[in-house]
Amino acid sequence: MSTENEGTAVPPAPSAPPVPVDAPAASAPQAPDAGAPTPPVPPHPAGAQNPELVHAGPAPAYASAQGQQHGGAGGPEGSWPPPQVPGTPPYADGGAGGAGPTGVWGAGYQQPAPKPKTGRGGLVAAILVAALVAGGIGGGLGYTLAKNNDNGSSTTLSASDTGGSVKRAADTVAGVAQRALPSTVTIEAESTNGEGGTGTGFVFDTQGHIVTNNHVVADAVDGGKLTATFPNGKKYDAEVVGHAQGYDVAVIKLKNAPGDLKPLTLGNSDQVAVGDSTIAIGAPFGLSNTVTTGIISAKNRPVASSDGSGSNASYMSALQTDASINPGNSGGPLLDAQGNVIGINSAIQSTSSGGLGGTSQSGSIGLGFAIPINQAKYVAQQLIRTGKPVYAKIGASVSLEDSTGGAKITTEGAGGSAPVEAGGPAAKAGLKPGDVITKLDDHVIDSGPTLIGEIWTHKPGDKVKITYERDGQTRTVDLTLGSRTGDS
């Protein structure tokens, strides 16, 4: 589904790796933990109409955010989760003229009521039937003529006569799909009030753990219903083992899991190159077990997306692909040409917002985004071990305003707290309010959301180089990333 973040002005807020928390009520914001400020969405100037970033997932679960503003924990200057989705200038404009696409999830889908077959649609159907009937007649006539003229010396050969084979080579798309499909599932999540949607997941291990997107299963987290259906029709009840809102990764476990599960082989997303072939599997618009192909269009694409309510945001340094991804593909595997999982399909760029309640949804325009599997694997393993995600952080609040100049450390932190956490990684490295971070290692940082996505590709304890500007001078310091556990 597509939820739109148009025309909503959101005050700047900290965005050095924010640590997500459960979405607070708009009327009672809660301050996030110190040192883990989270970026709200920058204001978008009105006027321009640009494509919108949408997650490939549940339709009715996420309503339109048009005209909403959510300060999140700590108020407008540093809240998690961020109000609306911040712009990400690197690839497209978003919202109503922002410098980047707004993010919307679309991991689920509810089948809309069928439209009456009238008018031109009825005519097309009639023509199709006529064509099929004509084809049948032609086939019958052809068989009759051939039979009448057959004197026993026919030279017509069939595959069965020559021993021809319809087996597909393992390295073809058909071969990869044949191996991968049995290890993918269509997930149906339903909340206690009956709302929900459809997404996708894949077998992670032989114990019955399935990896998917957080926004696919979010409705079923608090007492809802969760099921997973394999391509062979076997359906299993499931439960959420752990979910990471900020990473948009979740792990569920099948109840009474079968003993013949075959986990998909995980690849190395760091070794993926632009131009590599990709294969996506999912349930677009409820059409389970759909396979599409494309290539890697770009790497390290900064993506910030939310459920449209301004409360459940995620950040990633994504793999971009032109493989067709639509609502319902969320959580499904993005495979390489050998069938190895290189990413988890999570979001798409859309040109329109679609509609509410699943009656209309935006579709693929060839701009899909997947969470790199190296990051998703680390998160999934943490969730299986402890049930909670662990986030890397620098302990500083940065602005989420649209910018191409870098991520600026704010002068005030979340809820009036210090913008640079006392004794935190940033403080130890000598960073101060007003500093503008322009690079993390060799990756250019052009905004707060980009910084967050890059930091979250690392693990706590990793050492990184931070390049920043202060008083017109460029400086570089070494920094050891800190950690925070949980979304709240």
C-alpha positions, 0 to 999 in steps of 0.5 A, a space after each residue: 500500500 501506499 501512504 503519502 507524506 505530502 505537505 507536512 511540515 515537521 520540525 528538525 530533529 536529531 538523527 545520529 543513529 536514532 534508536 527506535 522506540 514503540 510509537 508513542 501517542 501523539 498527545 503524550 510524547 515520551 523522551 527517548 533514552 539519552 544518547 539515542 536521539 531519533 530523527 524526525 522528518 524535515 519540512 517539505 516545501 510545498 509546490 512540487 509533485 514528486 514520486 513517493 517511496 513506498 514499502 512493498 507490503 500491507 495495505 489496510 494496516 497503514 493509513 495515509 499520513 497526509 496532513 499529519 505531524 508527529 513529534 515523537 518522543 522528546 518533541 519536535 527537536 529530537 524524537 523517535 520514531 520520527 514524524 514523517 519520513 525524511 527526504 533522501 535526496 540521492 535518488 528522487 524528490 519526495 512528498 510535496 517538493 522535498 529533496 528526497 522521497 518519502 517512505 511508505 511501507 507496502 508489505 501487505 495486501 488485502 484483495 479489493 472487492 471485484 469490480 462488475 464486469 461491464 462496459 469495455 471490460 465485458 467486451 474484452 472478456 467476450 473477445 478473449 473467450 471468442 479467441 479461445 473458442 476459435 483457437 479450439 475450433 482451429 485446433 479441432 480442424 487441424 487435428 481432423 485434417 491431419 487425421 484424414 491425411 495421415 497414411 501412417 507415414 507422418 514425419 511429425 515428431 514430439 519431444 517424447 519421440 526424441 527423448 527431449 527434456 524440459 529440465 531447466 539448468 540450475 543457473 537459469 531463472 527457472 532453475 533458481 525459482 524451482 529451488 527457492 520457491 519451496 523455502 518462501 512463505 506468504 505471511 498473513 498478519 491480523 491484529 486483534 481488531 481484524 486489520 492486517 495484510 499480506 507479506 512474504 518471508 523465507 526460511 532462515 533455519 531448520 528450526 522453523 524461523 522465518 525472516 521478514 519485514 517488521 512492518 509485515 508482522 506489526 499487526 500481529 505483535 500484540 495478540 494478533 493472528 499470524 500464519 505462513 503458507 508454503 507454495 505447496 499449500 501447507 499453512 502453519 500458525 506462527 508467532 513473532 520471535 522478535 522485531 526491529 522497527 528501526 531496521 524493519 526486520 522481524 523473525 517469526 517461528 512456525 508452530 509445529 514446524 515440519 522437519 524437512 525445512 530447507 533454509 535459503 542460502 545467504 549470500 554476501 551483500 557486500 560483494 554485490 555489484 551494480 548490474 548483477 542479476 536479481 530475482 525477487 520472490 513475493 506475493 504482490 497484491 496477494 498473488 503468492 509465489 510470484 517471481 520477477 527479475 531485474 538487476 542491481 541498479 545501485 548500492 548504498 542507497 539511503 532510504 528512510 520510510 515509515 508506515 505513514 503515521 509518522 510513528 514507525 520509521 526505519 532507515 537503511 543503506 539499501 540495495 536498489 533493484 529494478 526487479 518488479 516489487 509491489 505491495 505484498 513483496 515485502 519481506 521476501 528474498 532478493 536473490 542473486 543469479 545463483 539463488 543466494 539471498 542478497 537482500 530483503 525486499 522492503 520498499 518501492 518508489 511510487 508515483 502516487 499514493 494509491 488509496 486507503 483500505 486496500 482499494 487502490 495501491 501504487 505499483 512498481 515503477 522499477 525502483 525497489 529497495 532491499 535491506 542488505 542481507 549482511 545487515 539483516 542476518 546480524 539483526 535476525 540472529 540477535 532477535 533469535 537469541 534475545 528477542 530484541 534488536 541492538 543498534 549501533 550509535 554515535 551518541 549525538 543528535 543530528 538534524 533531519 532537514 533536507 540537505 546535501 551538505 552533511 548531517 549537522 549536529 543539533 544544538 539541542 537534543 531530544 526533550 531538551 537533553 544534551 545534543 552530544 551524549 556525555 561520555 558517549 562515542 561522539 563526545 569522546 571523539 571531540 564532536 560538538 553541536 554545530 559540527 557537520 558530518 560529511 563522511 563515514 569511512 569512505 561513504 559520503 554523508 549528505 543528510 541525517 537519514 543517510 548518516 543513520 542508515 550508514 551507522 546501522 550497517 555497522 555493529 556496536 564496537 566497530 571503529 569508523 572514521 568520521 569526517 566533519 566540518 567546523 568553522 570552515 575547516 575539515 577534520 577527521 577523527 576515529 570513533 568507536 560506535 556505542 550500542 543500544 538495545 531494544 526499540 523502546 
